[in-house]
C-alpha cells in the first residue's frame, strides 16, 4: 500500500475516499449511468464507484500508464466481479456523468482549455470538476510530477460559465487559504 500512497495521495486520503461516491450520489449518480472517471489514477475513489455502478458502466481515464497499472492490480485484488474499462486513451463514447476529482488543479494553464474540451466532447449529461480557489494565483510547488496550479475563483468562473458551469458545492480550504468547490457543467 505504501507504493500506492507514493503515486496518489496520502493514507488519510485513502481512508476518506468514500466521500467521492457520497458526493456523486448526492448529485444524482445512478447505478446504470455511463460514468467516466477523468484522471482515475490508481482507483483511490474509483473502487467504491465501481462497486456501486452496474457492470461495465465504469470507465477510467488517466495519462499515467504506471498509475493505471497499479489501479488494474488493485481492482484484480479487490474481488469485485465487474467489467470495467481503464485506459490512457479517451474512450470513443458519451457519458452521463464525468468526474474530474482534483485533476484540474494539476493541469497547467496552457493545456487547461484542451482538457476541458476533451471532457465536453464526451459529455451527454453532467460533468463535475473539483477545484480550489485561492487569492494566490501561482504555486511554487508541485504534486509528484504534476504542477499544483492555484487560481482565484474568477479564473474558474471564466472557464466554466460559458459551458453552463455552476458551483454545486463550496467549502473552506484553510490549508490553501481559499475554497474548495465542485463545478457542474451540463450538456
Contact map, one row per residue, 1 for C-alpha under 8 A:
1111100000000000000000000000000000000000000000000000000000000000000000000000000000000000000000000000000000000000000000000000000000000000000000000000000000000000000000000000000000000000000
1111110000000000000000000000000000000000000000000000000000000000000000000000000000000000000000000000000000000000000000000000000000000000000000000000000000000000000000000000000000000000000
1111111000000000000000000000000000000000000000000000000000000000000000000000000000000000000000000000000000000000000000000000000000000000000000000000000000000000000000000000000000000000000
1111111110000000000000000000000000000000010000000000000000000000000001000000000000000000000000000000000000000000000000000000000000000000000000000000000000000000000000000000000000000000000
1111111111100000000000000000000000000000000000000000000000000000000000000000000000000000000000000000000000000000000000000000000000000000000000000000000000000000000000000000000000000000000
0111111111000000000000000000000000000000000000000000000000000000000000000000000000000000000000000000000000000000000000000000000000000000000000000000000000000000000000000000000000000000000
0011111110000000000000000000000000000000010000000000000000000000001000000000000000000000000000000000000000000000000000000000000000000000000000010000000000000000000000000000000000000000000
0001111111000000000000000000000000000000110100000000000000000000000000000000000000000000000000000000000000000000000000000000000000000000000000000000000000000000000000000000000000000000000
0001111111111100000000000000000000000000000000000000000000000000000000000000000000000000000000000000000000000000000000000000000000000000000000000000000000000000000000000000000000000000000
0000110111111100000000000000000000000000000000000000000000000000000000000000000000000000000000000000000000000000000000000000000000000000000000000000000000000000000000000000000000000000000
0000100011111110000000000000000000000000000000000000000000000000000000000000000000000000000000000000000000000000000000000000000000000000000000000000000000000000000000000000000000000000000
0000000011111111000000000000000000000000000000000000000000000000000000000000000000000000000000000000000000000000000000000000000000000000000000000000000000000000000000000000000000000000000
0000000011111111100000000000000000000000000000000000000000000000000000000000000000000000000000000000000000000000000000000000000000000000000000000000000000000000000000000000000000000000000
0000000011111111100000000000000000000000000100000000000000000000000000000000000000000000000000000000000000000000000000000000000000000000000000000000000000000000000000000000000000000000000
0000000000111111110000000000000000000000000000000000000000000000000000000000000000000000000000000000000000000000000000000000000000000000000000000000000000000000000000000000000000000000000
0000000000011111111000000000000000000000000000000000000000000000000000000000000000000000000000000000000000000000000000000000000000000000000000000000000000000000000000000000000000000000000
0000000000001111111100000000000000000000000110000000000000000000000000000000000000000000000000000000000000000000000000000000000000000000000000000000000000000000000000000000000000000000000
0000000000000011111111000000000000000000000010010000000000000000000000000000000000000000000000000000000000000000000000000000000000000000000000000000000000000000000000000000000000000000000
0000000000000001111111100000000000000000000000000000000000000000000000000000000000000000000000000000000000000000000000000000000000000000000000000000000000000000000000000000000000000000000
0000000000000000111111110000000000000000000010000000000000000000000000000000000000000000000000000000000000000000000000000000000000000000000000000000000000000000000000000000000000000000000
0000000000000000011111111000000000000000000010011000000000000000000000000000000000000000000000000000000000000000000000000000000000000000000000000000000000000000000000000000000000000000000
0000000000000000011111111100000000000000000000000000000000000000000000000000000000000000000000000000000000000000000000000000000000000000000000000000000000000000000000000000000000000000000
0000000000000000001111111110000000000000000000000000000000000000000000000000000000000000000000000000000000000000000000000000000000000000000000000000000000000000000000000000000000000000000
0000000000000000000111111111100000000000000000000000000000000000000000000000000000000000000000000000000000000000000000000000000000000000000000000000000000000000000000000000000000000000000
0000000000000000000011111111110000000000000000000000000000000000000000000000000000000000000000000000000000000000000000000000000000000000000000000000000000000000000000000000000000000000000
0000000000000000000001111111100000000000000000000000000000000000000000000000000000000000000000000000000000000000000000000000000000000000000000000000000000000000000000000000000000000000000
0000000000000000000000111111100000000000000000000000000000000000000000000000000000000000000000000000000000000000000000000000000000000000000000000000000000000000000000000000000000000000000
0000000000000000000000011111110000000000000000000000000000000000000000000000000000000000000000000000000000000000000000000000000000000000000000000000000000000000000000000000000000000000000
0000000000000000000000011111111010000000000000000000000000000000000000000000000000000000000000001000000000000000000000000000000000000000000000000000000000000000000000000000000000000000000
0000000000000000000000001001111110000000000000000000100000000000000000000000000000000000000000000000000000000000000000000000000000000000000000000000000000000000000000000000000000000000000
0000000000000000000000000000111110000000000000000001110000000000000000000000000000000000000000000000000000000000000000000000000000000000000000000000000000000000000000000000000000000000000
0000000000000000000000000000011111000000000000000000110010000000000000000000000000000000000000000000000000000000000000000000000000000000000000000000000000000000000000000000000000000000000
0000000000000000000000000000111111100000000000000000110010000000000000000000000000000000000000111000000000000000000000000000000000000000000000000000000000000000000000000000000000000000000
0000000000000000000000000000000111110000000000000000000011100000000000000000000000000000000001111000000000000000000000000000000000000000000000000000000000000000000000000000000000000000000
0000000000000000000000000000000011111000000000000000000011100000000000000000000000000000000000111110000000000000000000000000000000000000000000000000000000000000000000000000000000000000000
0000000000000000000000000000000001111100000000000000000001111000000000000000000000000000000000101110000000000000000000000000000000000000000000000000000000000000000000000000000000000000000
0000000000000000000000000000000000111111000001000000000001111000000000000000000000000000000000000111000000000000000000000000000000000000000000000000000000000000000000000000000000000000000
0000000000000000000000000000000000011111000000000000000000011100000000000000000000000000000000000111101000000000000000000000000000000000000000000000000000000000000000000000000000000000000
0000000000000000000000000000000000001111100000000000000000011110000000000000000000000000000000000001101000000000000000000000000000000000000000000000000000000000000000000000000000000000000
0000000000000000000000000000000000001111111111000000000000011100000100000000000000000000000000000000000000000000000000000000000000000000000000000000000000000000000000000000000000000000000
0000000100000000000000000000000000000011111100000000000000001101001100100000000000000000000000000000000000000000000000000000000000000000000000000000000000000000000000000000000000000000000
0001001100000000000000000000000000000001111100000000000000000000001111110100000000000000000000000000000000000000000000000000000000000000000000000000000000000000000000000000000000000000000
0000000000000000000000000000000000000001111111100000000000000000000000100110000000000000000000000000000000000000000000000000000000000000000000000000000000000000000000000000000000000000000
0000000100000100100000000000000000000001111111100000000000000000000000000000000000000000000000000000000000000000000000000000000000000000000000000000000000000000000000000000000000000000000
0000000000000000110110000000000000000001001111111000000000000000000000000000000000000000000000000000000000000000000000000000000000000000000000000000000000000000000000000000000000000000000
0000000000000000000000000000000000001001001111111100000000010000000000000000000000000000000000000000000000000000000000000000000000000000000000000000000000000000000000000000000000000000000
0000000000000000000000000000000000000000001111111110000000000000000000000010000000000000000000000000000000000000000000000000000000000000000000000000000000000000000000000000000000000000000
0000000000000000010010000000000000000000000011111111000000000000000000000000000000000000000000000000000000000000000000000000000000000000000000000000000000000000000000000000000000000000000
0000000000000000000010000000000000000000000011111111100001000000000000000000000000000000000000000000000000000000000000000000000000000000000000000000000000000000000000000000000000000000000
0000000000000000000000000000000000000000000001111111110011000000000000000000000001010000000000000000000000000000000000000000000000000000000000000000000000000000000000000000000000000000000
0000000000000000000000000000000000000000000000111111110000000000000000000000000100000000000000000000000000000000000000000000000000000000000000000000000000000000000000000000000000000000000
0000000000000000000000000000001000000000000000011111110000000000000000000000000000000000000000000000000000000000000000000000000000000000000000000000000000000000000000000000000000000000000
0000000000000000000000000000011110000000000000001111111011000000000000000000000000000000000000000000000000000000000000000000000000000000000000000000000000000000000000000000000000000000000
0000000000000000000000000000001110000000000000000111111110000000000000000000000001000000000000000000000000000000000000000000000000000000000000000000000000000000000000000000000000000000000
0000000000000000000000000000000000000000000000000000111111000000000000000000000001110000000000000000000000000000000000000000000000000000000000000000000000000000000000000000000000000000000
0000000000000000000000000000000000000000000000000000011111100000000000000000000001111000000000000000000000000000000000000000000000000000000000000000000000000000000000000000000000000000000
0000000000000000000000000000000111100000000000000100111111100000000000000000000000110000000000000000000000000000000000000000000000000000000000000000000000000000000000000000000000000000000
0000000000000000000000000000000001111000000000001100101111110000000000000000000000111000000000000000000000000000000000000000000000000000000000000000000000000000000000000000000000000000000
0000000000000000000000000000000001111000000000000000000111111000000000000000000000011100000000000000000000000000000000000000000000000000000000000000000000000000000000000000000000000000000
0000000000000000000000000000000000011111000001000000000001111100000000000000000000011110000000000000000000000000000000000000000000000000000000000000000000000000000000000000000000000000000
0000000000000000000000000000000000011111100000000000000000111110000000000000000000000111110000000000000000000000000000000000000000000000000000000000000000000000000000000000000000000000000
0000000000000000000000000000000000000111100000000000000000011111101100000000000000000011100000000000000000000000000000000000000000000000000000000000000000000000000000000000000000000000000
0000000000000000000000000000000000000010000000000000000000001111100000000000000000000001100000000000000000000000000000000000000000000000000000000000000000000000000000000000000000000000000
0000000000000000000000000000000000000000100000000000000000000111111100000000000000000001000000000000000000000000000000000000000000000000000000000000000000000000000000000000000000000000000
0000000000000000000000000000000000000000000000000000000000000111111110000000000000000011000000000000000000000000000000000000000000000000000000000000000000000000000000000000000000000000000
0000000000000000000000000000000000000000000000000000000000000001111111000000000000000000000000000000000000000000000000000000000000000000000000000000000000000000000000000000000000000000000
0000001000000000000000000000000000000000110000000000000000000101111111100000000000000000000000000000000000000000000000000000000000000000000000000000000000000000000000000000000000000000000
0000000000000000000000000000000000000001110000000000000000000101111111110000000000000111000000000000000000000000000000000000000000000000000000000000000000000000000000000000000000000000000
0000000000000000000000000000000000000000010000000000000000000000111111111000000000000000000000000000000000000000000000000000000000000000000000000000000000000000000000000000000000000000000
0001000000000000000000000000000000000000010000000000000000000000011111111100000000000000000000000000000000000000000000000000000000000000000000000000000000000000000000000000000000000000000
0000000000000000000000000000000000000000111000000000000000000000001111111110000000000000000000000000000000000000000000000000000000000000000000000000000000000000000000000000000000000000000
0000000000000000000000000000000000000000010000000000000000000000000111111111000000000100000000000000000000000000000000000000000000000000000000000000000000000000000000000000000000000000000
0000000000000000000000000000000000000000000000000000000000000000000011111111100000000000000000000000000000000000000000000000000000000000000000000000000000000000000000000000000000000000000
0000000000000000000000000000000000000000011000000000000000000000000001111111110000000000000000000000000000000000000000000000000000000000000000000000000000000000000000000000000000000000000
0000000000000000000000000000000000000000001000100000000000000000000000111111111100000000000000000000000000000000000000000000000000000000000000000000000000000000000000000000000000000000000
0000000000000000000000000000000000000000000000000000000000000000000000011111111100000000000000000000000000000000000000000000000000000000000000000000000000000000000000000000000000000000000
0000000000000000000000000000000000000000000000000000000000000000000000001111111000000000000000000000000000000000000000000000000000000000000000000000000000000000000000000000000000000000000
0000000000000000000000000000000000000000000000000000000000000000000000000111111100000000000000000000000000000000000000000000000000000000000000000000000000000000000000000000000000000000000
0000000000000000000000000000000000000000000000000000000000000000000000000011111110000000000000000000000000000000000000000000000000000000000000000000000000000000000000000000000000000000000
0000000000000000000000000000000000000000000000000010000000000000000000000011011111000000000000000000000000000000000000000000000000000000000000000000000000000000000000000000000000000000000
0000000000000000000000000000000000000000000000000000000000000000000000000000001111100000000000000000000000000000000000000000000000000000000000000000000000000000000000000000000000000000000
0000000000000000000000000000000000000000000000000100011100000000000000000000000111110000000000000000000000000000000000000000000000000000000000000000000000000000000000000000000000000000000
0000000000000000000000000000000000000000000000000000001111000000000000000000000011111000000000000000000000000000000000000000000000000000000000000000000000000000000000000000000000000000000
0000000000000000000000000000000000000000000000000100001111110000000000000000000001111100000000000000000000000000000000000000000000000000000000000000000000000000000000000000000000000000000
0000000000000000000000000000000000000000000000000000000101110000000000000000000000111110000000000000000000000000000000000000000000000000000000000000000000000000000000000000000000000000000
0000000000000000000000000000000000000000000000000000000000111000000100010000000000011111000000000000000000000000000000000000000000000000000000000000000000000000000000000000000000000000000
0000000000000000000000000000000000000000000000000000000000011100100100000000000000001111111000000000000000000000000000000000000000000000000000000000000000000000000000000000000000000000000
0000000000000000000000000000000000000000000000000000000000001111100100000000000000000111110000000000000000000000000000000000000000000000000000000000000000000000000000000000000000000000000
0000000000000000000000000000000000000000000000000000000000001110000000000000000000000011111000000000000000000000000000000000000000000000000000000000000000000000000000000000000000000000000
0000000000000000000000000000000000000000000000000000000000001000000000000000000000000011111100000000000000000000000000000000000000000000000000000000000000000000000000000000000000000000000
0000000000000000000000000000000000000000000000000000000000000000000000000000000000000010111110000000000000000000000000000000000000000000000000000000000000000000000000000000000000000000000
0000000000000000000000000000000000000000000000000000000000000000000000000000000000000000011111000000000000000000000000000100000000000000000000000000000000000000000000000000000000000000000
0000000000000000000000000000000000000000000000000000000000000000000000000000000000000000001111100000000000000000000000000100000000000000000000000000000000000000000000000000000000000000000
0000000000000000000000000000000001000000000000000000000000000000000000000000000000000000000111110000000000000000000000001111000000000000000000000000000000000000000000000000000000000000000
0000000000000000000000000000000011110000000000000000000000000000000000000000000000000000000011111100000000000000000000000111100000000000000000000000000000000000000000000000000000000000000
0000000000000000000000000000000011100000000000000000000000000000000000000000000000000000000001111100000000000000000000000011110000000000000000000000000000000000000000000000000000000000000
0000000000000000000000000000100011110000000000000000000000000000000000000000000000000000000000111110000000000000000000000011111100000000000000000000000000000000000000000000000000000000000
0000000000000000000000000000000000111100000000000000000000000000000000000000000000000000000000111111000000000000000000100010011100000000000000000000000000000000000000000000000000000000000
0000000000000000000000000000000000111100000000000000000000000000000000000000000000000000000000001111100000000000000000000000001110000000000000000000000000000000000000000000000000000000000
0000000000000000000000000000000000001110000000000000000000000000000000000000000000000000000000000111111100000000000000000000001111000000000000000000000000000000000000000000000000000000000
0000000000000000000000000000000000000110000000000000000000000000000000000000000000000000000000000011111100000000000000000000000111000000000000000000000000000000000000000000000000000000000
0000000000000000000000000000000000000000000000000000000000000000000000000000000000000000000000000001111111000000000000000000000011100000000000000000000000000000000000000000000000000000000
0000000000000000000000000000000000000110000000000000000000000000000000000000000000000000000000000001111111100000000000000000000011100000000000000000000000000000000000000000000000000000000
0000000000000000000000000000000000000000000000000000000000000000000000000000000000000000000000000001111111100001000000000000000011100000000000000000000000000000000000000000000000000000000
0000000000000000000000000000000000000000000000000000000000000000000000000000000000000000000000000000011111100000000000000000000000110000000000000011110000000000000000000000000000000000000
0000000000000000000000000000000000000000000000000000000000000000000000000000000000000000000000000000011111110000000000000000000000000000000000100111100000000000000000000000000000000000000
0000000000000000000000000000000000000000000000000000000000000000000000000000000000000000000000000000001111111011000000000000000000000000000000000111100000000000000000000000000000000000000
0000000000000000000000000000000000000000000000000000000000000000000000000000000000000000000000000000000001111111000000000000000000000000000000000010100000000000000000000000000000000000000
0000000000000000000000000000000000000000000000000000000000000000000000000000000000000000000000000000000000111111100000000000000000000000000000000000000000000000000000000000000000000000000
0000000000000000000000000000000000000000000000000000000000000000000000000000000000000000000000000000000000011111100000000000000000000000000000000000000000000000000000000000000000000000000
0000000000000000000000000000000000000000000000000000000000000000000000000000000000000000000000000000000000111111111000000000000000000000000000000000000000000000000000000000000000000000000
0000000000000000000000000000000000000000000000000000000000000000000000000000000000000000000000000000000100111111111100000000000000000000000000000000000000000000000000000000000000000000000
0000000000000000000000000000000000000000000000000000000000000000000000000000000000000000000000000000000000001111111110000000000000000000000000000000000000000010000000000000000000000000000
0000000000000000000000000000000000000000000000000000000000000000000000000000000000000000000000000000000000000011111111000000000000000000000000000000000000000000000000000000000000000000000
0000000000000000000000000000000000000000000000000000000000000000000000000000000000000000000000000000000000000011111111100000000000000000000000000000000000000000000000000000000000000000000
0000000000000000000000000000000000000000000000000000000000000000000000000000000000000000000000000000000000000001111111110000000000000000000000000000000000000000000000000000000000000000000
0000000000000000000000000000000000000000000000000000000000000000000000000000000000000000000000000000000000000000111111111000000000000000000000000000000000000000000000000000000000000000000
0000000000000000000000000000000000000000000000000000000000000000000000000000000000000000000000000000000000000000011111111100000000000000000000000000000000000000000000000000000000000000000
0000000000000000000000000000000000000000000000000000000000000000000000000000000000000000000000000100000000000000001111111110001000000000000000000000000000000000000000000000000000000000000
0000000000000000000000000000000000000000000000000000000000000000000000000000000000000000000000000000000000000000000111111110000000000000000000000000000000000000000000000000000000000000001
0000000000000000000000000000000000000000000000000000000000000000000000000000000000000000000001000000000000000000000011111110000000000000000000000000000000000000000000000000000000000000000
0000000000000000000000000000000000000000000000000000000000000000000000000000000000000000000111100000000000000000000001111111000000000000000000000000000000000000000000000000000000000000000
0000000000000000000000000000000000000000000000000000000000000000000000000000000000000000000001111100000000000000000000111111111000000000000000000000000000000000000000000000000000000000001
0000000000000000000000000000000000000000000000000000000000000000000000000000000000000000000001111000000000000000000000000111110000000000000000000000000000000000000000000000000000000000001
0000000000000000000000000000000000000000000000000000000000000000000000000000000000000000000000111000000000000000000000000011111000000000000000000000000000000000000000000000000000000000011
0000000000000000000000000000000000000000000000000000000000000000000000000000000000000000000000011100000000000000000000000011111100000000000000000000000000000000000000000000000000000001111
0000000000000000000000000000000000000000000000000000000000000000000000000000000000000000000000001111000000000000000000100010111110000000000000000000000000000000000000000000000000000011110
0000000000000000000000000000000000000000000000000000000000000000000000000000000000000000000000001111100000000000000000000000011111000000000000000000000000000000000000000000000000000111100
0000000000000000000000000000000000000000000000000000000000000000000000000000000000000000000000000011111100000000000000000000001111100000000000000000000000000000000000000000000000000111000
0000000000000000000000000000000000000000000000000000000000000000000000000000000000000000000000000001111100000000000000000000000111110000000000000000000000000000000000000000000000011110000
0000000000000000000000000000000000000000000000000000000000000000000000000000000000000000000000000000011110000000000000000000000011111000000000000000000000000000000000000000000000011110000
0000000000000000000000000000000000000000000000000000000000000000000000000000000000000000000000000000000010000000000000000000000001111100000000000000011000000000000000000000100001111000000
0000000000000000000000000000000000000000000000000000000000000000000000000000000000000000000000000000000000000000000000000000000000111110000000000000011110000000000000000000000001111000000
0000000000000000000000000000000000000000000000000000000000000000000000000000000000000000000000000000000000000000000000000000000000011111100000000000011110000000000000000000000111100000000
0000000000000000000000000000000000000000000000000000000000000000000000000000000000000000000000000000000000000000000000000000000000001111100000000000001100000000000000000000000011000000000
0000000000000000000000000000000000000000000000000000000000000000000000000000000000000000000000000000000000000000000000000000000000000111111000000000011100000000000000000000000000000000000
0000000000000000000000000000000000000000000000000000000000000000000000000000000000000000000000000000000000000000000000000000000000000111111000000000111100000000000000000000000000000000000
0000000000000000000000000000000000000000000000000000000000000000000000000000000000000000000000000000000000000000000000000000000000000001111100000000111000000000000000000000000000000000000
0000000000000000000000000000000000000000000000000000000000000000000000000000000000000000000000000000000000000000000000000000000000000001111111000001110000000000000000000000000000000000000
0000000000000000000000000000000000000000000000000000000000000000000000000000000000000000000000000000000000000000000000000000000000000000011111000001000000000000000000000000000000000000000
0000000000000000000000000000000000000000000000000000000000000000000000000000000000000000000000000000000000000000000000000000000000000000001111100011000000000000000000000000000000000000000
0000000000000000000000000000000000000000000000000000000000000000000000000000000000000000000000000000000000000000000000000000000000000000001111111111000000000000000000000000000000000000000
0000000000000000000000000000000000000000000000000000000000000000000000000000000000000000000000000000000001000000000000000000000000000000000011111111000000000000000000000000000000000000000
0000001000000000000000000000000000000000000000000000000000000000000000000000000000000000000000000000000000000000000000000000000000000000000001111110000000000000000000000000000000000000000
0000000000000000000000000000000000000000000000000000000000000000000000000000000000000000000000000000000000000000000000000000000000000000000001111110000000000000000000000000000000000000000
0000000000000000000000000000000000000000000000000000000000000000000000000000000000000000000000000000000001100000000000000000000000000000000001111111000000000000000000000000000000000000000
0000000000000000000000000000000000000000000000000000000000000000000000000000000000000000000000000000000011110000000000000000000000000000000011111111100000000000000000000000000000000000000
0000000000000000000000000000000000000000000000000000000000000000000000000000000000000000000000000000000011100000000000000000000000000000001111100111110000000000000000000000000000000000000
0000000000000000000000000000000000000000000000000000000000000000000000000000000000000000000000000000000011110000000000000000000000000000111000000011111000000000000000000000000000000000000
0000000000000000000000000000000000000000000000000000000000000000000000000000000000000000000000000000000010000000000000000000000000011101111000000001111100000000000000000000000000000000000
0000000000000000000000000000000000000000000000000000000000000000000000000000000000000000000000000000000000000000000000000000000000011111110000000000111111110000000000000000000000000000000
0000000000000000000000000000000000000000000000000000000000000000000000000000000000000000000000000000000000000000000000000000000000001111100000000000011111110000000000000000000000000000000
0000000000000000000000000000000000000000000000000000000000000000000000000000000000000000000000000000000000000000000000000000000000001100000000000000001111111000000000000000000000000000000
0000000000000000000000000000000000000000000000000000000000000000000000000000000000000000000000000000000000000000000000000000000000000000000000000000001111111100000000000000000000000000000
0000000000000000000000000000000000000000000000000000000000000000000000000000000000000000000000000000000000000000000000000000000000000000000000000000001111111110000000000000000000000000000
0000000000000000000000000000000000000000000000000000000000000000000000000000000000000000000000000000000000000000000000000000000000000000000000000000001111111111000000000000000000000000000
0000000000000000000000000000000000000000000000000000000000000000000000000000000000000000000000000000000000000000000000000000000000000000000000000000000011111111100010000000000000000000000
0000000000000000000000000000000000000000000000000000000000000000000000000000000000000000000000000000000000000000000000000000000000000000000000000000000001111111110000000000000000000000000
0000000000000000000000000000000000000000000000000000000000000000000000000000000000000000000000000000000000000000100000000000000000000000000000000000000000111111110000000000000000000000000
0000000000000000000000000000000000000000000000000000000000000000000000000000000000000000000000000000000000000000000000000000000000000000000000000000000000011111111111000000000000000010100
0000000000000000000000000000000000000000000000000000000000000000000000000000000000000000000000000000000000000000000000000000000000000000000000000000000000001111111111000000000000000000000
0000000000000000000000000000000000000000000000000000000000000000000000000000000000000000000000000000000000000000000000000000000000000000000000000000000000000111111110000000000000000000000
0000000000000000000000000000000000000000000000000000000000000000000000000000000000000000000000000000000000000000000000000000000000000000000000000000000000000001111110000000000000000000111
0000000000000000000000000000000000000000000000000000000000000000000000000000000000000000000000000000000000000000000000000000000000000000000000000000000000000001111111000000000000000001111
0000000000000000000000000000000000000000000000000000000000000000000000000000000000000000000000000000000000000000000000000000000000000000000000000000000000001001111111100000000000000011110
0000000000000000000000000000000000000000000000000000000000000000000000000000000000000000000000000000000000000000000000000000000000000000000000000000000000000001100111110000000000000011100
0000000000000000000000000000000000000000000000000000000000000000000000000000000000000000000000000000000000000000000000000000000000000000000000000000000000000000000011111100000000001111000
0000000000000000000000000000000000000000000000000000000000000000000000000000000000000000000000000000000000000000000000000000000000000000000000000000000000000000000001111100000000001111000
0000000000000000000000000000000000000000000000000000000000000000000000000000000000000000000000000000000000000000000000000000000000000000000000000000000000000000000000111110000000001110000
0000000000000000000000000000000000000000000000000000000000000000000000000000000000000000000000000000000000000000000000000000000000000000000000000000000000000000000000111111000000111100000
0000000000000000000000000000000000000000000000000000000000000000000000000000000000000000000000000000000000000000000000000000000000000000000000000000000000000000000000001111100000111000000
0000000000000000000000000000000000000000000000000000000000000000000000000000000000000000000000000000000000000000000000000000000000000000000000000000000000000000000000000111110001110000000
0000000000000000000000000000000000000000000000000000000000000000000000000000000000000000000000000000000000000000000000000000000000010000000000000000000000000000000000000011111111110000000
0000000000000000000000000000000000000000000000000000000000000000000000000000000000000000000000000000000000000000000000000000000000000000000000000000000000000000000000000001111111100000000
0000000000000000000000000000000000000000000000000000000000000000000000000000000000000000000000000000000000000000000000000000000000000000000000000000000000000000000000000000111111000000000
0000000000000000000000000000000000000000000000000000000000000000000000000000000000000000000000000000000000000000000000000000000000000100000000000000000000000000000000000000111111100000000
0000000000000000000000000000000000000000000000000000000000000000000000000000000000000000000000000000000000000000000000000000000000000110000000000000000000000000000000000000111111100000000
0000000000000000000000000000000000000000000000000000000000000000000000000000000000000000000000000000000000000000000000000000000000011110000000000000000000000000000000000001111111110000000
0000000000000000000000000000000000000000000000000000000000000000000000000000000000000000000000000000000000000000000000000000000000011100000000000000000000000000000000000111110111111000000
0000000000000000000000000000000000000000000000000000000000000000000000000000000000000000000000000000000000000000000000000000000001111000000000000000000000000000000000000111100001111100000
0000000000000000000000000000000000000000000000000000000000000000000000000000000000000000000000000000000000000000000000000000000001111000000000000000000000000000000000111110000000111110000
0000000000000000000000000000000000000000000000000000000000000000000000000000000000000000000000000000000000000000000000000000000111100000000000000000000000000000000000111100000000011111000
0000000000000000000000000000000000000000000000000000000000000000000000000000000000000000000000000000000000000000000000000000001111100000000000000000000000000001000011111000000000001111100
0000000000000000000000000000000000000000000000000000000000000000000000000000000000000000000000000000000000000000000000000000011110000000000000000000000000000000000111110000000000000111110
0000000000000000000000000000000000000000000000000000000000000000000000000000000000000000000000000000000000000000000000000000011100000000000000000000000000000001001111000000000000000011111
0000000000000000000000000000000000000000000000000000000000000000000000000000000000000000000000000000000000000000000000000000111000000000000000000000000000000000001110000000000000000001111
0000000000000000000000000000000000000000000000000000000000000000000000000000000000000000000000000000000000000000000000010011110000000000000000000000000000000000001100000000000000000000111
